[in-house]
Amino acid sequence: MIPPDKTPSRIAGMFDAIAPRYDLLNHLLSAGLDRRWRDAAVDALALREGSRVLDLCTGTADLALATVRHASSASVIGVDFAGEMLRLGAVKVRSASLESRIRLVRGDAASIPVSTGSCDAATIGFGIRNVAEPQRALIEIARVLRPGARLAILEFGQPRIPGVRTLYSWYFRYLLPLVGRMISKHQSAYSYLPASVGAFPSPAEFAKILAATGFSQVRAVPLTFGIVYLFTAEKR
Ligand SMILES: C[S@@+](CC[C@H](N)C(=O)[O-])C[C@H]1O[C@@H](n2cnc3c(N)ncnc32)[C@H](O)[C@@H]1O
């Protein structure tokens, strides 16, 4: 299988192009489960009063919004390199009157525009698989976190129960790209999705990568039959 092209300009351009339909398709294609998955990630952070959280690959800021809604005194810095995703995220942040608690910044995961040791927790929702150099991004996250800070990463996986796996695989490979193409009007973004999930390391392999990039207490928890994995870890 040819690995998907993750050139940063291509990935940012793709997300900019699908940005207007991104939230709608997320909720539709996951039957609303995406909200639950984000809530599970925020729960896993066990945030303390006044925590400062980095949300890398923040996109339209849904995970940043879930974080501040969950932890009433937390603040989030959301980083993404797709300007149009960020613009739509900023509209949502403003309409929720949360500008004082969520700051959205344009930047690349390879060089996070946040100072060393300044964050109490970090999240990535469905973003790490798109990053050209995931190890480099994880080392960057470890840099900006204080020791002992928690990390929660959501990423798509593959169900382990055989019947569910077959059904889901058909949905993910055929129906999802079709619906995604019809609604987003983008020819390849929703075919890239299953291709990029297929090329991503297995949960066990990704857990090893986390352990090798500065994290301990690594756990990979399957959500909804393993359609999604929640990876949690602590900065050493
Ligand atoms: C599938 S979206 C996820 C958005 C959001 N976290 C969510 O839960 O819906 C992936 C996002 O990652 C961003 N992204 C991918 N690679 C990136 C990189 N190297 N640096 C910054 N952002 C990146 C894309 O621009 C896109 O907005």
The ligand as a Gaussian input file, in Angstrom:
#p B3LYP/6-31G(d) Opt

LIG

0 1
 C       -9.141000      15.601000      11.662000
 S       -8.778000      17.247000      12.151000
 C       -9.077000      17.217000      13.894000
 C       -9.607000      18.511000      14.437000
 C      -10.036000      18.472000      15.917000
 N       -8.935000      18.162000      16.792000
 C      -11.170000      17.532000      16.153000
 O      -11.146000      16.784000      17.141000
 O      -12.147000      17.560000      15.395000
 C       -7.038000      17.254000      12.071000
 C       -6.438000      18.658000      12.195000
 O       -5.024000      18.505000      12.334000
 C       -4.411000      19.600000      11.693000
 N       -3.006000      19.251000      11.435000
 C       -2.540000      18.175000      10.764000
 N       -1.195000      18.166000      10.744000
 C       -0.809000      19.266000      11.454000
 C        0.459000      19.808000      11.785000
 N        1.604000      19.226000      11.386000
 N        0.501000      20.931000      12.523000
 C       -0.644000      21.550000      12.914000
 N       -1.879000      21.087000      12.621000
 C       -1.959000      19.959000      11.890000
 C       -5.245000      19.817000      10.445000
 O       -5.059000      21.104000       9.910000
 C       -6.657000      19.577000      10.995000
 O       -7.278000      20.773000      11.397000

